[in-house]
Amino acid sequence: MAFELKILGSNSAAFAHNRNHTSQFLRVQNTYFLIDCGEGTQLLLKKNKVKLSKINNIVISHLHGDHYYGLIGLLSTLHLFGRKTKLRLFGPPGLKEIISIQLKYSTTTLSYDIEFTEWIPGESQEIYEDQHITVTTFPLNHRIPCSGFLFREKPKKRRINKRLVTKILTPLQINELKNKRDVYDMSGKLLYEWKTATLPPYSSHAYAFCSDTKYIPELSELLNNVNLIYHEATFTEDMSERAALTYHSTAKQAAELAKNANVGKLILGHFSTRFKDLNPILEEARTVFENSELAIEGAVFNT
């Protein structure tokens, strides 16, 4: 299991039908990301038994309130709980100013540092990297600057073929084999050739978060073969004109992107308050891309 995604909130502009504003919690090995932070997100974290101390990275897709109004409350709670570790916050231009003004007029000095990274509207850029993954933004087509996020594992090393490698090797020798280098003993005698002593690496995984946007067919090239993709599906196809007018997508459009990109699984979310019953959204998507699921709050998706 490489990625674990937990759905916290999945509705669009307003609370309705026991659904909350957009937020997700992503685990990649021992690194954690909060993706968007709609109103009430900290309550949803508690409800879903996510420890606030695990949140070291927050990414915000855009400055419509249903995607970030819960942020100042969460930041304040972390302060009240005595957090000391640095928090990385990635967001659009203007977010830093908004947070600074809120802290200024509440005369709050946080007990921890925020490392703020401003992504560039209309561009794709790498905003995060560690030894395991990269996070890259990609522009979406919404009424205001909006970004998607691609979380991708780095290529993995080859695996030791334990059936053939019977001698005890040092960690250095094992690393040499995994990096496609033959291993010799102290006298210079060949012990193992990497080609026979190793197996191909496990495949790397990727998750794409497509926030509020019109349908962008060209995204299928960028997101080709991604294991898991979340794409907004605010409306069904009978409301396609409304979707275009409000810079949103239909379930069918989200499914067409997933199909054209040959993704593993599609998660549909950002539901309009018009839909108490979400089955029409799911059924519409599955007519195009069968492996579609709803972003039901509390649901967990693994890759």
C-alpha positions in Angstrom: 0.0 0.0 0.0 1.6 3.2 -1.2 -1.1 5.9 -0.8 -4.0 6.0 1.6 -6.6 8.7 0.9 -9.4 9.5 3.4 -12.4 11.6 2.3 -13.3 14.2 5.0 -15.6 16.5 3.1 -17.2 16.2 -0.3 -19.9 18.8 -0.9 -19.7 21.9 -3.0 -20.6 25.5 -1.9 -22.9 24.8 1.0 -23.5 22.2 3.7 -26.3 19.8 2.7 -27.6 16.3 3.2 -25.0 15.6 6.0 -22.2 16.4 3.6 -19.5 18.9 4.3 -17.1 21.2 2.4 -14.1 19.8 0.5 -11.2 18.3 2.5 -9.1 15.2 2.2 -6.3 13.5 4.1 -3.5 11.8 2.2 -0.9 9.5 3.6 2.2 8.6 1.5 4.2 6.3 3.7 5.1 8.5 6.7 4.3 11.8 5.1 0.8 13.4 5.5 -1.0 16.0 3.5 -4.3 17.8 4.2 -5.8 18.7 0.8 -8.1 21.7 1.0 -9.7 22.8 4.3 -13.3 23.8 4.0 -15.3 25.0 7.0 -15.4 22.4 9.8 -12.4 20.4 8.6 -10.9 20.1 12.1 -14.1 18.6 13.3 -14.0 16.1 10.4 -10.4 15.2 11.3 -11.5 14.5 14.8 -14.5 12.5 13.6 -12.3 10.4 11.4 -9.7 9.9 14.2 -6.9 11.7 12.4 -4.4 13.1 14.8 -3.8 16.8 14.2 -0.1 16.3 15.0 0.3 14.3 11.8 -0.5 17.3 9.6 2.8 18.7 8.4 1.7 19.7 4.9 -1.5 21.6 3.8 -2.3 22.3 0.1 -5.1 24.7 -0.9 -6.4 24.6 -4.4 -8.1 28.0 -4.6 -9.7 30.8 -2.6 -13.3 30.0 -2.8 -14.5 29.7 0.8 -15.7 26.1 0.7 -12.1 25.1 0.1 -10.3 27.1 2.8 -12.6 28.7 5.3 -11.7 26.0 7.9 -8.0 26.9 7.7 -7.6 29.7 10.3 -9.6 27.6 12.8 -7.3 24.6 12.3 -4.2 26.8 12.5 -5.5 28.3 15.8 -6.3 24.9 17.3 -2.8 23.7 16.5 -1.5 26.8 18.3 -3.7 26.2 21.3 -2.5 22.6 21.5 1.0 23.9 21.8 2.4 22.7 18.4 6.1 23.4 18.0 7.0 21.7 14.7 7.0 23.7 11.5 3.9 23.5 9.2 4.3 23.7 5.4 1.4 25.5 3.7 1.0 25.6 -0.1 -1.6 27.9 -1.6 -2.5 30.5 -4.1 -1.5 34.2 -4.1 -3.4 36.0 -1.4 -3.7 33.2 1.1 -0.6 34.3 3.1 -2.1 37.8 3.4 -5.4 36.5 4.5 -3.9 34.4 7.2 -1.6 37.2 8.3 -4.5 39.6 8.7 -6.6 37.2 10.7 -3.7 36.6 13.0 -2.9 40.3 13.3 -6.4 41.4 14.3 -6.8 38.5 16.8 -3.4 39.5 18.2 -2.2 35.9 17.8 1.4 34.8 17.5 1.5 31.2 16.6 3.6 28.8 18.7 5.0 27.2 15.5 6.4 28.5 12.2 4.5 28.3 8.9 6.6 27.8 5.8 4.4 29.3 3.1 4.9 28.4 -0.6 2.8 30.3 -3.1 2.1 28.3 -6.3 2.0 30.3 -9.6 -1.4 30.5 -11.3 -1.6 29.2 -14.8 1.7 27.2 -14.5 2.7 23.7 -13.5 5.4 23.6 -10.9 7.0 21.2 -8.4 6.1 22.5 -4.9 7.3 19.6 -2.7 9.9 16.9 -2.8 11.3 14.4 -0.4 13.1 11.0 -0.8 9.9 9.3 -1.7 7.6 11.6 -3.6 7.1 14.9 -5.5 4.0 17.1 -5.6 3.4 19.1 -8.7 0.7 21.7 -9.4 -1.3 21.9 -12.7 -3.6 24.7 -13.7 -7.4 24.2 -13.8 -10.1 26.2 -15.5 -12.2 27.9 -12.8 -13.6 31.4 -12.2 -10.5 32.3 -10.1 -6.9 30.9 -10.1 -7.2 27.2 -9.2 -4.7 24.4 -9.1 -4.8 20.7 -9.1 -2.1 18.6 -7.4 -0.3 15.5 -8.6 1.3 13.4 -5.9 3.7 11.0 -7.5 6.1 8.4 -6.0 9.7 8.6 -7.3 10.9 5.6 -9.3 11.8 2.7 -6.9 15.0 0.7 -6.8 15.2 -2.8 -8.1 14.5 -5.7 -5.7 16.9 -8.4 -4.5 16.1 -11.8 -5.9 16.2 -13.8 -2.6 16.0 -17.1 -4.4 19.3 -16.5 -6.1 21.1 -14.3 -3.5 22.0 -16.7 -0.8 25.2 -15.2 0.6 25.0 -12.6 3.4 25.6 -9.2 1.9 26.4 -5.9 3.5 23.9 -3.0 3.3 26.3 -1.3 0.9 26.5 -4.4 -1.4 22.7 -4.7 -1.4 22.4 -1.0 -2.3 24.9 -1.6 -5.1 22.8 -4.3 -6.6 19.6 -2.3 -6.4 21.4 0.5 -8.2 22.3 -1.8 -11.1 26.0 -2.4 -10.1 27.6 -5.8 -9.9 29.0 -6.9 -6.5 32.5 -8.3 -5.9 34.2 -9.8 -2.9 37.4 -8.4 -1.3 39.6 -10.3 -3.7 37.8 -8.8 -6.7 35.9 -12.0 -7.5 32.4 -11.4 -8.9 29.7 -12.4 -6.4 26.6 -11.3 -8.1 25.6 -9.6 -11.3 22.8 -7.1 -10.8 20.9 -8.3 -13.8 20.4 -11.8 -12.3 20.5 -10.9 -8.6 17.7 -8.4 -8.8 14.1 -8.2 -9.9 12.3 -5.2 -11.6 11.2 -2.6 -9.1 7.6 -2.3 -7.9 5.7 0.2 -9.8 5.4 3.7 -8.5 2.0 5.1 -7.6 0.4 8.5 -8.1 -2.7 10.4 -7.0 -4.2 13.4 -8.7 -6.5 15.9 -7.1 -8.6 17.9 -9.6 -10.4 20.6 -7.7 -13.0 23.0 -9.2 -12.7 23.2 -12.9 -14.4 23.1 -16.3 -13.6 19.9 -18.2 -10.1 20.0 -19.6 -9.6 17.1 -22.1 -5.9 17.9 -22.4 -5.4 16.8 -18.7 -5.6 13.2 -19.9 -2.0 13.4 -21.2 -0.6 14.8 -17.9 -2.6 12.3 -15.8 -2.0 9.3 -18.0 -1.9 6.0 -16.0 -2.3 7.7 -12.6 -3.6 5.1 -10.2 -6.1 7.2 -8.4 -7.8 10.5 -9.4 -10.3 12.7 -7.7 -12.3 14.9 -10.1 -15.1 17.3 -9.2 -18.5 16.2 -10.6 -20.7 19.0 -9.4 -23.5 18.3 -11.9 -24.9 15.6 -14.2 -24.9 15.9 -18.0 -28.5 17.3 -18.1 -27.0 20.4 -16.4 -24.0 20.7 -18.6 -24.8 24.3 -19.5 -25.0 25.2 -15.8 -21.7 23.4 -15.3 -20.0 25.5 -18.1 -21.5 28.7 -16.8 -20.2 28.1 -13.3 -16.8 26.6 -14.4 -17.6 23.2 -13.1 -17.8 19.7 -14.6 -20.3 16.9 -15.0 -19.9 13.3 -13.9 -19.7 12.2 -17.5 -16.9 14.7 -18.2 -15.0 13.5 -15.2 -15.4 9.9 -16.4 -14.3 10.8 -19.9 -11.1 12.3 -18.6 -10.5 9.2 -16.5 -11.1 6.9 -19.4 -8.9 8.9 -21.8 -6.1 9.0 -19.2 -6.4 5.3 -18.5 -6.4 5.9 -14.8 -6.9 3.1 -12.2 -9.8 4.5 -10.3 -11.9 7.7 -10.4 -13.4 9.4 -7.3 -16.2 11.8 -7.9 -16.9 14.7 -5.5 -17.8 18.4 -5.0 -21.5 17.5 -5.2 -24.1 20.2 -5.8 -26.7 20.6 -3.1 -29.3 19.7 -5.7 -28.4 16.1 -5.2 -29.6 14.4 -2.1 -29.3 11.1 -3.8 -25.9 10.7 -5.4 -26.7 7.6 -7.4 -27.4 9.6 -10.6 -23.9 11.0 -10.5 -22.3 7.6 -10.0 -24.5 5.9 -12.6 -23.7 8.6 -15.2 -19.9 8.2 -14.6 -20.0 4.4 -14.8 -21.6 4.5 -18.2 -18.3 5.9 -19.4 -15.7 4.7 -16.9 -16.8 1.7 -14.8 -14.2 2.0 -12.0 -15.8 5.2 -10.6 -16.6 5.7 -7.0 -18.3 8.5 -4.9 -16.3 10.6 -2.4 -18.4 9.4 0.5 -17.2 11.1 3.7 -15.2 8.7 5.8 -14.3 6.5 2.8 -10.7 5.3 2.4 -9.1 4.6 -0.9 -5.7 2.8 -1.2 -3.3 2.3 -4.1 
